[in-house]
């Protein structure tokens, strides 16, 4: 698969498009004034405990307090509280040796949050979900620091290997390597990208994360809540960290600073791929050049058209998203069941893309075209699973129900991307109404009278072709144009102009210069 990352820098922020085989599959927008990002670490102050919800509201500097549920507390929540206090009041020049840190007993899964956070202490928290609508961010105390090959999880000594690495021998090899190189009081999750990597590559990635952890300890010294302790990398570098693979063959950037930063990052994580980064500066909009603007316009409306003539209707409700599949006008065969299957398979591929592109989360209900054969329903479900495999968000696809509905759940990390692709009609300015033809005739006639009385002769009236046909219809002597010429005793020409909107008109003198009214 051919993967390209196109990065567009604007005064408002950075837009990042991920293309797979020239097709837009992900679109990210990082605003210049964005304060919160998933993965950021904050020193938060417990503001309110809600025993009924078994949750707490934490002040992390956002206008709405962030939400922390008991289930999002780490089993090592008491250790995190202890570590936070030790780091804040540590007066030594260097950070204390974390390998000698005494880990507190784990909290019970069925406990009460007011028992763990009694006294409303300051606590180190991580953004789990960005603010959505009127809600503040959602927090977690299960601190994780992601690298390219491993994820560092402080306060435990567990080594876990991604289940997507299918070879048991490779899983055992990676586990032995990581257990040998990791430090005490740190857990490590080995990512799928680590498959086939040697000890030095894993050690380098782990060492970089250890430096990040030391930065966290340093930043906590003397910190006053609420305070940002560590920012996640920019969207561009975090996407490169998670996505960069052998089939990632081009990164194009239109900003010199981001180009330099991206090259430095690629040099650090994959020096053999440094040449895939290029700087775009040919004077045209980078998204227009790569056809991304057109794809955005065609993909973000309520209706999404498919190549076969079928189309999707995507609607959002408060509780869930609903997608309706319609067959359109084309048929691949005379067999109704085969037509339904082929249309559904085409729709499933586009639905998987739309979920990634719009970053739709929560519950999604898809109303596919009805099929009678169980084997066709199973084939559609397997295809949907396959199309969703490249989606980095956690998801689950349920079998098609008796009513022909497929239910999908997808992890929601941030607000859904919703781009308004409609434009105001230049004629009606979005009202859906235009001036009556009779009134338009009167308006033109009034302006004609004004021009004639101000000594303008031999006028040319330029109008939209439809309005032109209305003004010139009939015999030359009984058209509206002829009546005006006779009434005002002057020659009046009416010319069509395709560039005008329906009710637009302009007057020109004998030298073909526009007369400003």
C-alpha positions in Angstrom: 0.0 0.0 0.0 1.3 3.5 -0.9 1.1 5.8 2.0 1.6 9.6 1.9 1.4 12.3 4.6 0.6 15.8 3.4 1.1 18.6 5.9 -0.5 22.0 5.3 0.5 24.9 7.6 -1.9 27.8 7.8 -2.1 30.8 10.2 -4.9 29.0 12.0 -2.9 25.8 12.6 -1.7 22.6 10.9 -3.8 20.3 8.7 -2.5 16.8 8.2 -3.9 14.4 5.5 -3.1 10.7 5.3 -3.4 9.2 1.8 -3.5 5.5 1.1 -3.1 4.8 -2.6 -4.0 8.5 -3.3 -7.2 8.1 -1.3 -7.8 10.4 1.7 -8.4 8.2 4.8 -7.5 10.5 7.7 -7.6 14.2 8.2 -6.3 15.9 11.3 -6.5 19.5 12.3 -4.2 20.9 15.0 -5.2 24.5 15.9 -2.5 27.0 16.7 -4.2 27.8 20.0 -5.1 24.2 21.0 -4.5 23.7 24.7 -5.4 20.1 25.2 -4.2 17.0 23.4 -4.7 13.3 24.1 -1.7 12.0 26.0 -0.7 15.4 27.6 0.2 15.1 31.3 -1.1 17.6 33.9 -0.7 18.2 37.6 -4.4 18.5 38.5 -6.2 19.6 41.7 -9.1 17.6 42.9 -12.1 20.0 43.1 -15.1 17.9 43.8 -15.7 14.2 44.7 -19.0 12.7 43.5 -19.6 9.4 45.4 -22.8 8.8 43.5 -20.9 8.6 40.2 -17.8 7.2 41.9 -15.9 9.9 40.1 -14.1 13.2 40.7 -13.8 16.5 38.9 -10.3 17.7 38.5 -9.1 21.2 37.7 -6.4 21.0 35.0 -6.8 24.6 33.7 -9.7 24.1 31.3 -12.8 26.2 31.5 -14.7 23.1 32.5 -13.3 20.8 35.2 -12.0 17.4 33.8 -13.8 14.1 34.6 -12.0 11.2 36.4 -13.9 8.0 37.0 -12.8 5.4 39.5 -12.4 2.9 36.6 -9.8 5.3 35.1 -7.7 5.3 38.2 -4.6 3.2 37.9 -4.4 0.2 40.2 -1.3 2.1 41.4 -3.2 5.3 42.1 -1.8 5.5 45.7 1.7 5.2 44.2 1.0 8.0 41.7 -0.2 10.3 44.6 2.9 9.5 46.6 5.1 10.1 43.6 3.4 13.4 42.8 4.0 14.7 46.3 7.6 13.5 46.5 8.4 15.1 43.1 6.7 18.4 43.9 8.6 18.9 47.2 11.9 17.3 46.0 14.5 20.0 46.6 17.6 18.1 45.3 19.3 19.3 42.2 18.7 16.0 40.4 15.6 13.9 40.3 15.4 11.1 42.9 16.2 7.6 41.9 12.9 6.1 40.8 14.2 2.6 40.8 14.3 2.9 44.7 10.7 4.2 44.8 8.6 2.0 47.1 5.4 1.1 45.2 2.2 1.2 47.3 -0.3 -1.7 47.3 -2.8 -1.7 44.5 -6.3 -0.3 45.0 -9.3 -2.7 44.7 -11.4 -2.6 41.5 -14.6 -2.2 43.4 -13.4 0.6 45.7 -14.7 4.2 46.3 -13.0 7.2 44.8 -13.5 9.3 48.0 -11.3 6.8 49.8 -8.5 7.1 47.3 -8.7 10.9 46.8 -9.6 11.9 50.4 -8.3 15.3 51.2 -8.6 16.4 47.6 -4.8 16.2 46.8 -2.9 17.2 43.7 -2.4 14.3 41.3 -0.6 13.6 38.1 -3.2 12.8 35.4 -3.2 12.1 31.6 -5.7 13.4 29.0 -7.7 10.4 27.9 -10.3 12.3 25.7 -10.3 15.8 24.5 -13.1 18.2 25.5 -16.2 17.4 23.5 -19.1 19.9 23.2 -19.8 21.3 26.7 -17.9 18.5 28.5 -14.4 19.0 29.9 -11.6 16.5 29.1 -11.7 13.0 30.4 -8.7 11.9 32.5 -6.8 8.7 33.4 -4.3 8.0 36.1 -2.9 5.0 34.1 0.2 6.9 32.9 1.6 5.7 29.6 4.4 7.1 27.5 4.3 5.8 23.9 7.4 5.3 21.8 7.8 3.8 18.3 8.4 0.2 19.4 7.4 0.2 23.1 5.0 1.9 25.6 6.4 2.8 29.0 4.0 2.3 32.0 5.4 3.4 35.3 4.7 1.8 38.7 4.5 -1.8 37.6 6.9 -4.4 36.4 4.8 -6.2 33.8 6.0 -6.8 30.2 3.2 -7.4 27.7 3.6 -8.0 23.9 1.1 -7.0 21.3 -1.4 -9.7 20.4 -1.1 -8.6 16.7 2.4 -10.3 16.7 1.2 -13.8 15.8 4.4 -15.7 16.1 4.8 -17.2 19.6 8.6 -17.5 19.2 8.8 -13.8 18.2 6.7 -12.8 21.2 8.9 -14.8 23.5 12.1 -13.2 22.0 10.8 -9.7 22.4 9.6 -10.4 26.0 13.1 -11.7 27.0 14.8 -8.7 25.4 12.6 -6.1 27.2 12.8 -7.9 30.5 16.6 -7.7 30.3 16.8 -4.0 29.4 14.0 -2.4 31.4 14.5 -0.7 34.8 12.7 -1.6 38.0 9.3 0.0 38.7 8.5 0.3 35.0 6.2 -1.8 32.9 6.6 -2.1 29.1 4.1 -2.9 26.4 5.8 -4.0 23.2 4.1 -2.6 20.1 3.4 -4.4 16.9 6.0 -2.3 15.1 8.7 -4.0 17.3 8.4 -7.2 15.4 11.8 -8.2 14.0 13.6 -5.4 15.8 16.9 -6.1 17.5 18.0 -5.3 21.1 19.8 -2.0 20.3 16.7 -0.6 18.5 14.4 -1.5 21.4 16.9 -0.2 24.0 17.3 3.1 22.2 13.5 3.6 22.1 13.2 2.7 25.8 16.0 5.0 26.7 14.3 7.9 25.0 11.1 7.2 27.1 13.2 7.0 30.3 14.5 10.5 29.5 10.9 11.7 29.1 10.0 10.2 32.5 12.9 12.1 34.1 11.6 15.3 32.4 8.3 14.6 34.1 10.0 14.4 37.5 11.9 17.6 36.8 8.8 19.5 35.7 6.8 18.4 38.8 9.4 20.1 41.1 7.7 23.2 42.6 4.8 22.9 40.2 1.5 24.5 41.3 -1.7 22.9 40.2 -3.2 23.2 37.6 -0.1 22.9 35.4 0.9 21.2 32.2 3.7 18.8 33.0 4.4 17.2 29.6 3.0 17.9 26.1 2.4 15.0 23.7 4.3 15.4 20.4 2.7 17.4 17.6 0.1 15.6 15.5 2.6 15.2 12.7 5.3 13.5 14.8 2.8 11.4 16.8 1.3 10.1 13.5 4.8 9.4 12.2 5.6 7.5 15.4 2.4 5.4 15.1 2.2 5.0 11.3 5.7 5.0 9.8 6.2 1.6 8.1 8.0 0.3 5.1 5.2 1.2 2.8 5.2 4.8 4.0 6.9 6.4 1.0 6.3 10.2 1.0 5.9 13.1 3.5 5.3 16.5 1.9 5.4 19.7 4.0 4.7 23.3 2.9 6.3 24.9 6.0 10.1 25.2 6.4 10.1 24.9 10.2 7.9 21.8 10.2 9.9 20.4 7.3 13.1 20.7 9.4 11.5 19.2 12.5 10.1 16.3 10.5 13.5 15.5 9.0 15.1 15.6 12.4 12.4 13.2 13.8 12.7 10.8 10.8 16.5 11.0 11.2 16.1 9.9 14.8 13.6 7.1 14.4 14.2 5.8 10.8 17.3 7.4 9.2 17.1 5.1 6.2 13.8 6.9 5.2 15.0 10.5 5.6 14.7 11.1 1.8 10.9 10.6 1.9 10.5 14.1 3.4 10.2 16.8 0.8 9.4 20.6 1.0 6.6 21.8 -1.2 6.9 25.4 -2.4 5.6 25.8 -5.9 3.1 28.6 -5.2 -0.2 26.7 -5.2 -2.2 25.4 -2.3 -0.7 22.1 -1.2 -4.1 20.4 -0.6 -5.3 21.6 -4.0 -2.2 20.2 -5.7 -2.6 16.8 -4.2 -6.4 16.7 -4.8 -7.2 16.7 -1.1 -9.5 19.7 -1.2 -11.8 18.0 -3.8 -11.8 14.7 -1.8 -12.8 16.6 1.4 -15.7 18.4 -0.5 -17.0 15.0 -1.8 -16.5 13.1 1.4 -17.9 15.3 4.2 -21.5 15.9 3.1 -24.6 14.2 4.4 -24.7 12.1 1.2 -21.6 10.2 0.0 -21.7 8.9 -3.6 -20.0 5.6 -4.5 -18.6 4.7 -7.9 -21.3 2.2 -8.8 -24.0 4.8 -8.4 -25.0 3.7 -4.9 -24.8 6.2 -2.1 -24.6 6.5 1.7 -26.7 8.8 3.9 -24.8 9.6 7.1 -26.7 11.2 10.0 -25.8 12.0 13.6 -28.1 11.8 16.6 -27.4 12.5 20.3 -27.0 8.8 21.0 -25.5 7.3 17.9 -24.6 7.7 14.2 -26.8 6.1 11.5 -25.6 5.2 8.1 -28.1 4.2 5.4 -26.9 2.3 2.3 -28.9 2.9 -0.9 -28.4 1.0 -4.2 -28.7 3.9 -6.6 -29.4 3.3 -10.3 -26.8 0.8 -11.5 -26.9 -3.0 -11.3 -24.1 -5.5 -11.7 -26.4 -8.3 -12.7 -30.0 -9.4 -12.9 -29.8 -11.3 -9.6 -31.2 -9.1 -6.8 -29.2 -10.9 -4.1 -26.0 -10.5 -6.0 -26.7 -6.8 -6.6 -27.3 -6.3 -2.9 -24.1 -8.1 -1.9 -21.9 -6.2 -4.3 -23.4 -2.9 -3.3 -23.0 -3.7 0.4 -19.4 -4.7 -0.1 -18.6 -1.5 -1.9 -20.5 0.5 0.8 -18.6 -1.4 3.6 -15.2 -0.3 2.3 -16.4 3.4 2.1 -18.0 3.2 5.6 -14.7 2.0 7.1 -13.0 5.0 5.4 -15.6 7.4 6.5 -15.3 6.3 10.2 -11.6 7.1 10.1 -11.9 10.2 8.0 -14.6 11.9 10.1 -13.2 10.2 13.3 -16.7 9.0 14.2 -16.9 7.4 17.6 -19.5 5.8 19.9 -22.2 3.6 18.4 -22.7 3.4 14.7 -25.7 1.6 13.2 -25.5 0.7 9.5 -28.7 -0.2 7.5 -27.3 -2.3 4.7 -29.4 -3.4 1.7 -31.4 -6.6 2.8 -29.9 -9.9 1.9 -31.5 -13.3 2.4 -28.6 -15.8 2.3 -26.7 -16.2 5.6 -23.5 -16.9 3.8 -23.7 -13.4 2.2 -24.3 -11.8 5.5 -21.3 -13.6 6.9 -19.2 -12.5 3.9 -20.2 -8.9 4.5 -19.3 -9.0 8.1 -15.9 -10.6 7.3 -15.3 -7.9 4.7 -16.2 -5.1 7.2 -13.7 -6.6 9.7 -11.1 -6.6 7.0 -11.7 -3.0 6.0 -11.6 -1.8 9.6 -8.3 -3.6 10.3 -6.2 -0.5 9.4 -8.2 1.6 11.9 -6.0 2.5 14.9 -9.0 3.3 17.1 -10.4 0.4 19.1 -13.5 -1.0 17.5 -15.9 -3.9 17.4 -18.1 -5.1 14.6 -21.2 -7.1 15.4 -23.0 -9.6 13.1 -25.9 -8.4 11.0 -29.2 -8.5 13.0 -32.5 -10.0 11.9 -33.5 -6.5 10.7 -30.5 -6.2 8.5 -28.6 -3.8 10.7 -24.9 -3.9 11.6 -23.8 -2.4 14.9 -20.3 -1.0 15.2 -18.6 0.6 18.2 -15.5 2.8 17.8 -13.4 4.5 20.4 -14.0 8.2 20.7 -10.9 10.1 21.5 -11.8 13.6 20.3 -14.8 15.5 18.8 -16.0 14.2 15.5 -14.6 16.1 12.5 -17.4 17.8 10.7 -16.6 20.0 7.7 -19.4 21.9 6.1 -19.0 21.4 2.4 -22.1 23.4 1.3 -21.8 27.0 0.2 -24.2 29.9 0.2 -26.0 30.3 -3.1 -24.8 33.7 -4.5 -28.3 34.4 -5.8 -30.4 33.8 -2.7 -27.6 34.1 0.0 -28.8 30.9 1.6 -32.5 31.9 2.0 -33.8 29.6 -0.7 -35.7 32.5 -2.2 -35.0 34.9 -5.0 -36.6 38.1 -6.4 -39.7 37.5 -8.4 -39.2 37.9 -12.2 -41.8 40.7 -12.4 -40.0 42.6 -9.6 -36.7 42.0 -11.3 -38.1 43.5 -14.5 -39.2 46.6 -12.5 -35.8 46.9 -10.9 -34.0 46.8 -14.2 -36.5 49.3 -15.7 -36.0 51.8 -12.8 -32.3 51.7 -13.3 -32.7 52.1 -17.1 -34.8 55.2 -16.5 -32.2 56.6 -14.1 -29.4 56.1 -16.7 -31.4 57.5 -19.6 -32.2 60.6 -17.5 -28.5 61.0 -16.8 -27.7 61.2 -20.6 -26.6 57.6 -21.1 -27.4 56.2 -24.6 -26.9 53.0 -26.5 -26.8 50.9 -23.4 -25.8 47.2 -23.1 -27.5 45.1 -20.4 -25.5 42.0 -19.4 -27.5 39.2 -17.6 -27.5 35.5 -16.8 -28.5 33.4 -20.0 -31.8 32.4 -18.4 -32.7 36.0 -17.7 -31.5 36.9 -21.2 -33.9 34.4 -22.8 -36.8 35.8 -20.7 -36.0 39.4 -21.7 -35.7 38.6 -25.4 -38.3 35.9 -25.9 -41.0 36.5 -28.6 -40.8 38.5 -31.8 -38.3 41.3 -31.9 -41.0 43.9 -31.7 -42.9 42.5 -28.7 -40.1 41.3 -26.4 -39.4 43.1 -23.1 -36.1 44.3 -24.6 -38.0 45.9 -27.6 -40.6 47.5 -25.3 -37.8 49.1 -23.3 -36.1 50.4 -26.4 -39.4 51.9 -27.6 -40.3 53.4 -24.3 -36.9 55.1 -23.6 -36.3 55.9 -27.3 -32.8 54.5 -27.3 -31.1 51.4 -28.5 -30.7 48.7 -25.8 -28.7 45.5 -26.2 -29.1 42.5 -23.9 -26.1 40.1 -23.8 -25.9 36.8 -21.9 -23.0 36.1 -19.5 -22.5 32.7 -18.0 -20.4 34.0 -15.1 -23.4 35.9 -13.6 -25.8 34.3 -11.1 -29.5 34.1 -11.9 -30.6 37.6 -10.8 -27.4 39.5 -11.4 -27.3 42.2 -14.1 -24.9 45.0 -15.1 -25.1 48.0 -17.5 -22.3 48.9 -20.0 -21.9 52.1 -22.1 -21.1 52.3 -25.8 -17.3 51.9 -25.0 -18.1 48.6 -23.2 -17.2 50.1 -19.8 -19.4 49.1 -16.9 -21.6 51.9 -15.5 -21.4 51.9 -11.7 -24.8 52.5 -10.0 
